[in-house]
Amino acid sequence: MSRDRNESVRGAHLMMKGIILSDEFLSSFPFARPFLERIIRELHLSIVSHTSHSFLPHGYSCSYLFTDGHMNIHTYPDEHIIYINIFLIGEYFDENHMIHILCQIAPIQNMTRNVIRQ
């Protein structure tokens, strides 16, 4: 898809913080990865690449690059906290649908969020 230089690129950045009581989900990327990739499929996003890093004694950070944006996840198992940042380019961005999918698939509670539209 090519864009005219004068056409504005529209997108949105969804930043979320949630509580997860599952130690395994927060501590092990190999355990959480199928859940995260199911979320990506449900949101109809196309993965270009991904990377992850596991921390000792536990926790992980991971990034997914999509054809039209990216998602970063950082976990803090000692505090039962997960941070999820999703940036997507495009005019259609339904954060309520995204959060609904996230909370259906991942065991997230007490979600707080902030959306920046660009």
C-alpha positions as CSV (number, residue, x, y, z in Angstrom):
1,M,0.0,0.0,0.0
2,S,1.6,3.3,-1.0
3,R,0.6,6.7,0.4
4,D,0.8,10.1,-0.9
5,R,3.3,12.2,1.0
6,N,0.6,14.7,1.9
7,E,-1.8,12.1,3.2
8,S,-1.6,11.8,7.0
9,V,-0.9,8.4,8.4
10,R,-3.4,7.5,11.1
11,G,-2.9,5.1,13.9
12,A,-3.5,4.5,17.6
13,H,-1.4,3.3,20.5
14,L,-3.1,1.2,23.2
15,M,-1.2,0.9,26.5
16,M,-2.6,-1.5,29.0
17,K,-1.6,-2.7,32.5
18,G,-3.3,-5.7,34.1
19,I,-3.1,-8.1,36.9
20,I,-2.5,-11.8,36.2
21,L,-2.6,-14.3,39.0
22,S,-1.1,-17.2,36.9
23,D,2.6,-17.4,37.8
24,E,3.2,-19.6,34.8
25,F,1.7,-17.1,32.4
26,L,3.8,-14.3,33.8
27,S,7.0,-16.3,34.2
28,S,7.3,-18.4,31.1
29,F,7.1,-17.0,27.5
30,P,6.9,-20.6,26.1
31,F,3.8,-21.1,28.2
32,A,2.2,-17.7,27.3
33,R,3.2,-17.7,23.6
34,P,0.2,-19.8,22.3
35,F,-2.2,-17.5,24.2
36,L,-0.5,-14.4,22.8
37,E,-0.4,-15.7,19.2
38,R,-4.1,-16.7,19.5
39,I,-4.9,-13.1,20.5
40,I,-2.9,-11.9,17.4
41,R,-4.9,-14.3,15.1
42,E,-8.2,-13.2,16.6
43,L,-7.3,-9.6,15.9
44,H,-6.4,-10.5,12.3
45,L,-2.8,-9.2,12.6
46,S,0.0,-10.5,10.4
47,I,3.3,-11.2,12.1
48,V,6.4,-10.1,10.3
49,S,8.8,-11.1,13.1
50,H,9.0,-11.5,16.9
51,T,11.6,-11.7,19.6
52,S,11.5,-12.5,23.3
53,H,13.9,-12.5,26.3
54,S,13.4,-14.4,29.5
55,F,14.7,-13.0,32.7
56,L,16.1,-14.8,35.7
57,P,14.6,-15.9,38.0
58,H,11.4,-15.3,36.0
59,G,9.5,-12.9,33.7
60,Y,9.9,-12.0,30.1
61,S,9.6,-9.3,27.5
62,C,8.5,-9.9,24.0
63,S,7.9,-7.9,20.8
64,Y,5.8,-8.7,17.8
65,L,6.2,-6.7,14.6
66,F,3.1,-6.7,12.4
67,T,2.6,-5.5,8.8
68,D,0.7,-2.6,10.2
69,G,2.2,-2.0,13.7
70,H,3.7,-3.8,16.7
71,M,3.0,-5.2,20.2
72,N,5.3,-5.3,23.2
73,I,4.7,-7.2,26.4
74,H,6.6,-7.0,29.7
75,T,5.8,-9.1,32.7
76,Y,6.6,-8.6,36.4
77,P,5.7,-11.9,38.1
78,D,6.6,-10.7,41.7
79,E,3.9,-8.0,41.4
80,H,1.5,-10.1,39.1
81,I,1.6,-7.3,36.6
82,I,1.6,-7.4,32.8
83,Y,2.1,-4.4,30.5
84,I,0.9,-4.7,26.9
85,N,1.5,-2.0,24.3
86,I,-0.1,-2.2,20.9
87,F,0.4,0.3,18.1
88,L,-1.5,-0.1,14.8
89,I,-1.5,2.0,11.7
90,G,-4.9,2.5,10.1
91,E,-8.1,4.3,10.4
92,Y,-10.0,1.5,12.2
93,F,-8.9,0.9,15.7
94,D,-11.4,-0.6,18.2
95,E,-9.7,-0.7,21.6
96,N,-12.8,-2.2,23.2
97,H,-12.7,-5.1,20.8
98,M,-9.0,-5.6,21.4
99,I,-9.4,-5.6,25.2
100,H,-12.4,-8.0,25.0
101,I,-10.3,-10.5,22.9
102,L,-7.3,-10.1,25.3
103,C,-9.4,-10.7,28.4
104,Q,-11.2,-13.7,26.8
105,I,-7.9,-15.5,26.0
106,A,-5.4,-14.3,28.6
107,P,-6.2,-14.5,32.4
108,I,-6.0,-10.7,32.8
109,Q,-7.9,-8.9,35.6
110,N,-8.2,-5.2,36.7
111,M,-7.1,-3.8,33.3
112,T,-6.3,-0.2,33.0
113,R,-5.7,1.4,29.7
114,N,-4.8,4.6,27.8
115,V,-5.3,5.2,24.1
116,I,-3.4,7.8,22.1
117,R,-4.7,8.4,18.6
118,Q,-2.3,9.8,16.1
